[in-house]
Amino acid sequence: MTAAQSTRTRQTPLWFAGLAGLTALAYWAFLGWDQQKETDPVTGAETGPYQAWQVIGLGVVLALLVFEAGRRGRPWLAGTVVPVVLTAAFSVDAATSPNSDGLWVIGAVLVLLGSALGTGVVAGLGAALGRRDR
């Protein structure tokens, strides 16, 4: 094992903890605090609990995080840690919501699939750019 490989192996737990912690923090900062659904007074339709800016903000932050991890040679780590932590945070939040109707499981599956696809693409782009810059 070369010195570079040894350093890379030692840094993996730090990358794992950093990606997991920052993903959970971003979820809480954008979505975790909002549990209130809104009802349209005219139609009676219920929406929410999230506003578009919250979801877009979370997406941008996670895309930057995943892109940078990919650029620094950690695309597989970012592509697995971020979707799993994001899905776990969503699942806990949705399952413990006072308005929970039990459909959160479907939402969790969609979060997992969508975030896995998105992080895979963004991490891959970051990795490609990182290889090009070396």
Beta strands, then each sheet from edge to edge (+ up, - down):
strand 1: 38-39
strand 2: 46-47
sheet 1: 1+ 2-
end
